[in-house]
């Protein structure tokens, strides 16, 4: 809970809540890089000195020097070896803890397969289950899902649906309606271009959660086009990126504005409708801004924008292609999404805000997804959903002393390579949906919209 009475009280769900901050363990491991490099340089210096001493006369003083250099060389080599072993053990410890924690949350559990194996296989099934259980107990790392599972959208959807099957009651109708709109309107494409007259602007670099949320761009709404802001971080020669994705701007399912109800249906469909129009817009804006593969990316969005960010951050292909490291959502319905491997997702939610509940599912309780909640009812849909309220939730989390907050910030800043010397510049991009010149059946679409409005 937050200790500051002026800030909303918060509760934290998911993340690492069993008393061990793996970010600290990993930071300690990465902190050994410099000592290891120093030991390596000493070893090389001693080796060079030995090569030079070999040409000197073998008088007692030289013999003593050579012996000292050999001792120094051995000590440096031993130090390098010990540091490498310690670093590997620290990283392994963090991996094992995180996987053990995931197991404790029944991310994968031997008990899940117990009824099927025992009832279906009798004695053989019982023995098979015991071997499976022993394997998990002996090596928690083994519960990592293989690549073929993580990279398969259908299996990922089935896994999510298994957690909270009632979310499918909303996912399937959303997917069906998004499909009907696509069929009735014909194929469409997304057009992204730098905003005319919109020059790059310099920004301060946010190094904490409140600064990040407070700086999020809540741009002016336009009826005929959407907008995305791309922020470029530069630290020396290293480049990282941030994309600000705002929420729904128009309440129609057709037209040139992609930040609309059609995109809402696409994100609410739990991947059944494929990627949304706005995920395509985000990737194209990054490409046009100058993104190069391998450069780290963070995504932040409010309302629909958060759902789009989560959709991209949970897609194994897109998360890997654009090296997505962190996702922050504000008042977004993201229960259908689980972060892809290597992505840390933070969801800020107000229990009095209806939007996070539109998908009918609670957020997944997994280590790489942290949900920070409050309940603040201002008796207004807009006030309960405002970006300003979510900035206050971020500040309350920052001041709460929660260990997962420090884990997120440390990992975010390290993964993006940003610090106090980093500079940032922002560029806005205009986004349009271009409909097919001749829809297959405009009457069918009109009928669909009318029936949807009556329901």
ZADRENKE-654020 format. One record per residue: residue in one letter; z, y, x of N, C-alpha, C in turn. Coordinates in steps of 0.05 Angstrom, whole numbers, plus 5000, padded with zeros to 4 digits. Layout:
AZYXZYXZYX...
This chain:
X500049765017500050005000500050255017X498850465007498750715022501550845021X502350955043505051085045504951385039X502551495036502251785030502151825000X504151954988504251984959502052154948X500752324964498552484955495852334953X495852104965493451934965493851704945X491651594934491951374915493051134928X494850984914495850734925493650534926X493650364947491450174951492549894955X490749704949491249424957488749324971X489149144990486949045006486648745001X484148664995483548384988481448295008X481648045016479647935035480348025063X478348005081478848085108480747885121X482047975143483947805157486747885150X488147715134490747785123492947585131X492447425152494447225160495947305185X495847565192497647665213496347685240X493847605243492547615270490047795268X489947985285487748175285485748075306X483647945298481747825317480148045331X480048285320478648495334480048565360X482748555360484248615384483748395405X483648145396483047925414480247955426X478348015410475648055420475448295438X476848515431476848755448478048695475X480148535476481348455501479448295518X477948115505475947955519473748125531X472748315514470648495524471748685546X474348745544475548915564475748795592X475348525594475448395619472748415634X470748535622468148565635468348735660X469748955659469949135682471449005705X473848875701475148735723473448515735X471948375718470148165728467948285746X466948515738464848645755466048735781X468548835780469848925805470248695824X471248465813471648235830469048135842X466848155826464248075837463348255859X463848515857463048695878464648645904X467248585900468948525924467948275938X467248075922466147835933463547885949X461848055938459348115951459848275977X461748465976462448625999463548456022X465348266014466448076034464247906046X462347826030460147656039458447816059X457848066053456248236070457748276097X460348326095461948366119462048116137X462147886124462147636140459447606154X457247676141454647656154454447836178X455648076176455648266198457548166221X459848056213461747956233460747726249X458847576237457747336251456347416277X455447666279454047756303455847876324X458547896318460448006337461447796356X462347886380463547686399465947556386X466347296391468547156379471247196395X472147436395474647506407476847466386X479347456393481547406373481447596349X480947846355480948046333478747986313X476447906323474147846305474747596289X475947396303476747146289478647206266X480547386272482547456251481147606228X479147776235477647926214476147726196X474747536209473247346194474947176176X477347106186479146946169480147116145X480647366149481547546127479347576107X476847606117474547636098474147386082X474447156095474146896080476246876058X478746956065480946956046480347136022X479347386029478647576009476347475991X474347356004472047255989472947035969X474746855978475646635961477346745938X479046945945480747065924479047205902X476947345911475147475892473647275875X472747055888471346845872473246715852X475646665861477646545842478246725819X478546985826479147185805476847195784X474347205794472047205776472046955758X472646725770472646475755474846485733X477246575741479446585722478946785699X477747005706477047205686475047095666X473046945676470946835659472246625640X474046465651475346265634477146395613X478646605621480346745602478646875581X476447005588474747135569473646935549X472746705559471646505541473846395522X476246355532478446255515479246455494X479246715501479946915481477846925459X475346915466473246915445473346665428X473846435442474046185427476446185408X478646305417481046325400480446495375X479046725379478246885356476446735337X474546595348472646435331474246225315X475946085329477445865316479345985294X480546205300482346325280480746405255X478546545259476946635236475846405220X475046185233474045955219476245805205X478545795218480845665205481745825180X481646085183482346255160480346215137X477746195145475746145124476245885110X477045685126477545425114479945445095X481945595103484345625085483545755059X481445905059480446035034478545855018X478345605028476545405015473645495017X473045635039470245705044468645445045X469645255061468844985060471344815063X471844625046474244465047473544175042X474943995055474443715051475243635022X477143785010477943724983475643764963X473743934970471543984952469843724948X469743564968468143324967469743074959X472343104957474142874951473442724926X473242864902472642714878469942554879X467942694889465242564890465242314908X466442344932466342114950468141884942X470541954932472441744925471541604899X470941754878470241634853467441504854X465641634869462941524870462541304890X464141314912463741114933465940914936X468140934920470240734922471540744950X472040504961473340484987471640615009X469040575008467240695029467340995027X467341105002467541384998470141505008X472341355004474941435013475041455044X473941255057473841255086472041485096X469841535082468041745091469442015088X470942055066472442305063474542345084X475942125092477942145113476742225139X474442125146473042195170472242495170X471242585146470542865142472943045146X475242965134477643125135478743135164X478542905179479542905206477743085224X475143085218473343245234473943545231X474543625206475243905201477843975214X479843795213482443845224482343865255X480643695267480443695296478943935307X476944025293475244235303474444435281X476144635276475544835255472844965258X471844985283469245115288467044975274X467444715268465344555257464644645228X466344805216465844885188463645105186X462845205209460545395208458145275195X457045405175454645305162452345315181X450645105182448345115200446345325192X444545385211442645605207440945555182X440145305178438345255155439645325129X442345315127443745395103443845695101X444645825122444946115122442246255116X440046145125437446275122436046195097X437346045079436045955055437146115031X435646305020436646464998437546304974X436146084967436845924944439545794948X440045674972442545544977444845754978X444245994989446246204989446946284961X444946304943445546374915447246164902X446545904906448045684894450945694904X451245744930453945764941455545984928X454346214924455746444911456346374882X454346264868454746194840456945994836X457345814856459445614854462145744855X462445974868465046104870465846224843X463946364830464546484804462146454786X462046224773459646164758459146354735X461246484725460746664702459046904709X458846964736457047174744454147114738X453546854736450746774730449946864702X451946904684451346984657450047264657X450647424677449347684680447047684699X447147504719445047494740442447404728X442447194712440047084701438647274681X440047394662438747594645437647834661X439147924681438148144698435548074712X435447834723433047734736430747704717X431347604693429247564673428047834664X429848024659428948284650427348424672X428248404697426748524720424048394722X423948134717421347994718419548084696X420648124672419048214649417848484654X419448664666418448934672416248914692X416548754712414548724733411948624721X412148424703409848304691408448504672X409948654657408848834637407549084650X408749164672407749404685405649344706X405449094714403649024735404949074762X403649004784404749034811405249324818X407349374834407949644843408549634872X408449864885409049884914410950124918X412250124941414050334949412950504971X412950764967411850954986414151114998X414351125024416451265038415151465058X416151705058415051905077417252105084X417152225108419152425115418952665096X421252775089421252995070419853245082X418053365067416553595077418553825081X418453945104420254165110423054075117X423553815116426253715122426453645152X427353835168427653785196430153625202X430253505226432653365234434953565237X437253485227439553665229441753515244X443253665261445353555277447853505259X449253295265451753225250453953145270X456453185262458653075278458652775274X459652625294459552335293462252235282X462152105258464651995247465551745261X468051745271469051505285471251365269X471651455244473651315227472451285199X473751135182472751075155472551325138X474651495138474551735121472351925130X471951965156469852135165467152035157X466751765158464251645150463651695120X465651635103465251665074464951955067X466552125079466452415073463752535081X462552425102459952535111457552425096X458052215080455852085065454352295049X451652275050449952475038449552435008X450852594992450352584963448352804957X445752734962443652934961443053014932X441753244929440953334902439053134889X439453094863437852904848435253034839X433052874841430452964831429452754811X427952844791426952664771424452514779X422952614799420452494805420452334832X422652334846422652184871425552134880X425951924896428551874907428651974936X431051964947431352054975433351864990X432751835015434551685033434951845058X437351845069437851985094438351785116X436951815138437351645161438651805184X440851705194442251835216441851685242X441151825262440651705289442951775307X444351565318446451605337445251565365X445951745384445051715412447551725430X447951515445450051505465448851445492X448351645509446851605533443951525526X443151285536440551175529440550985506X442950935495443150745473442850885446X441450755428440850865401442050675380X443250785359444150635336443450805311X443650675288442650815263444650775240X444450965222445950955196444051035174X444250895151442650975128444551035105X444351285094445851365070444151315046X445151145027443651075003445251154979X444151354964445651454941445151274917X446551334895446551164871444351234852X444551124828442551164807442151464801X439651544800439051824795437651864768X436151664758434951684732435551434716X435751454690436651234673434351114658X432151074672429750954660429050714677X427550524666426650294680423750314689X422550544685419750574693419450854705X417150894718416651154730416751144760X416251374773416051384802418651384817X420851414804423451444817424751164820X425051064845426050784848429050764847X430450994847433450974844434050984814X433250774800433250774771434450504761X434150464735435250224722433849964731X431349994739429849754748431149644774X431749824792433149744817435849634811X437249744791439849634783439649344774X437549294758437149014749436548834773X434948934792434248774815436648704832X438448894836440848834852442848664836X442948694810444848544794443948254790X441448194798440347924793441147724814X442947804832444047614852441947484869X439847634876437747534893435547384878X435947324852433947174837431447344833X431647604834429247774830428047854857X428947724878427947794905429248044915X428148164935429248414945428548644926X430348844924429949064906427949264918X426949444901425049654911426449824932X429049864929430450044948431049904974X431349644975431649515001429049545018X426849535004424249575017424149865027X425150055011425050335019426850385044X429150255045430950285067429650195093X428449955093427149845117424850025126X423350125107421050295115421950565125X424150675114425150925125426150885153X427550665159428450605186426050585205X424050445197421650415214420350685220X420150855200418851115204420551295220X423251255219425051425234424951365264X423851125271423551055299425250815307X426050655288427650425294426150225311X427650115332426549905348428349655345X427149425344428549175339430749135360X433149065350435449025367437449245366X436549485358438349715356440249665332X442849715335444749655313444549855290X445149765266444849925242447349895225X448250115213450250105192449150225166X450050115144449050205118451450295101X451150525087453250615069451950715044X453150645021451950724996454050754974X453350924955455050964932453750854907X455250714890454150604865451850414870X449450474859447150304864446550294894X446950514908446450514937448050314952X450550274943452250074956451249794950X450349754926449249484919446749434936X445049634940442649604957443549534986X445549684996446549635023447649355026X449149265005450248995006448048785003X446048844987443748654985442348615011X441948835026440648815052442548685072X445148745072447048635091447648345086X446948235062447547955056444947785059X442747915064440247775067439947695097X440147435104440147355132437747455147X435447455134432947535148433047835155X433748005134433748295138436048375157X438348245153440648325170440148265199X438648045205437947985233435748165243X433648205227431348365235432248655242X434048765226434949045230437749055243X438748835253441248825268443448975253X443748915227445849045211448548955220X450349145227452949075237455149135216X454849345200456949405181455649525156X457049485133456249585107458749695094X458549935083460750055068459650135041X460950035020460150094993462350244978X461550414959463350574944462750554914X464550424899464050394871461550244864X461150014877458649864874459249574864X457449464849457649194839456449004860X458148894877457148724899458348444898X459448354876460548094874458547864879X456047924876453947714880453247684909X454247854926453347844954455547764973X454847594993456547535015455247635041X456747765058455547865083454247645099X451947705111450647525129452347505155X451747305171453347265196453047515213X455347605224455347835241455648105227X455648105201455848355185458648375174X460048605178462648655167462248855144X463048765120462648925096465349025085X465449285078467749405066467049515039X468449435018467949534991470349704981X469849954975471850134964471450134934X473550064919473350034890475650164875X475050284852477050394834477150214809X479450104803479749924781479050054754X479150324753478450464728475550534727X474050464748471150514749469750274739X467950304719466650074706464449954724X463250114742460950024756461449784774X463649764789464049524806464249264790X464649284764464949044747462448964732X460249114736457849064720456548794725X457148664748456048404754457748174744X460148244733461848034721463147854741X463247944767464347774787466247934806X468347804815470047924835468747884862X469348064881468248034908469247784922X467647664938468347424953470747474971X472547274972474947294988474347155015X472847295032472147175058472847375080X473147275105474147445126472447695133X469847675129468147895137467448085114X468948065092468648245070471448345062X471948605065474548725058474148905034X475748845013475649014989478149184987X477849444986480049624985480049744957X482149694941482249774913484549964907X484050124887486150294875485650294845X487450414830487050454801487650744795X485650904791485951184786484251254762X485551294739484051354714484151644708X481851784711481652064705480652114677X480451904660479451924633476652034632X475051974652472352064653470751864670X468451774659466751584674465851704701X465151964700464152094724466352124745X468752214737470952264756471951994767X471951784751472851524761470951404780X468451504780466351394797465451584819X466851804823465952014840466151934870X464352044885464451994914466952114926X467952334915470352464926472752284923X472952144900475151954897475051734917X472651634923472351414942472951514971X472551764976473351875002476451875004X477751924982480751914983481751624986X480351434975481051154979480751075008X478551175021478151125049480351245066X481151485059483351615074485951465070X486451375046488951225041488950965057X486650835059486550585075486950645104X485850865113486050945141488951005149X490451115130493251195136495250975128X494350755118496150545107497350375129X496150375153497150195174496149915172X494249865153493149595150491649505174X492349265184491049165209488049135206X487149065182484349025178482749285181X484049505175482649765179482049805208X483949755226483549795254481449595265X481449355254479449155261476749255254X476349365230473749455222472749685239X474449885243473650125258472950055287X474749885300474149805327471549655330X471149465311468649305312466249475306X466449655287464249835279463450005303X465350145315464650335336463550185361X464749945366463749795389460949685384X460549575361457849465355455649675354X456349915344454350135344454250275371X456250225388456250355414456750655413X458350745393458751025390461651105399X461951345409464551445418464451755416X466351885429466552175427464252315441X462852175458460552305472457952275456X457952115434455552065419454652315404X452052345401450952565385449452435361X449152585340447852485316446052695304X443752595293441852765279440952615254X440352765233439652645207436852735198X435452555185432852615174432652495146X431552645127431352555099428452445094X428352245077425752115070425452115040X423052175031422452165002421451894995X422351784973421651514964420451524936X418051404933416751384907415851104901X415951034876414850784867412050844856X410050694865407350734856406650504838X406350554812405650344793402750264795X402050034784399349944783397650144766X395250194773393550384758393250294729X392950034724392549934697394549704692X396749764679398649554673397349334656X398349094659397148874645397448904615X399749014606400149054578402149274574X401249524570403049744566404549714540X403249594519404649554494406949354497X406549154513408748964517411149094530X410449284549412649424562414149604543X412649754526413949924507415749764488X414749534479416249364461418849264475X418549194501420849104516422949314518X422149564525424049784527425449844501X423849824479425049874452427149664445X426449414450428349194444430849214462X430349304487432649324505434449554496X433349764486434949994477436549924452X435449734435436949664411439249464416X438949314439440949114445443449234456
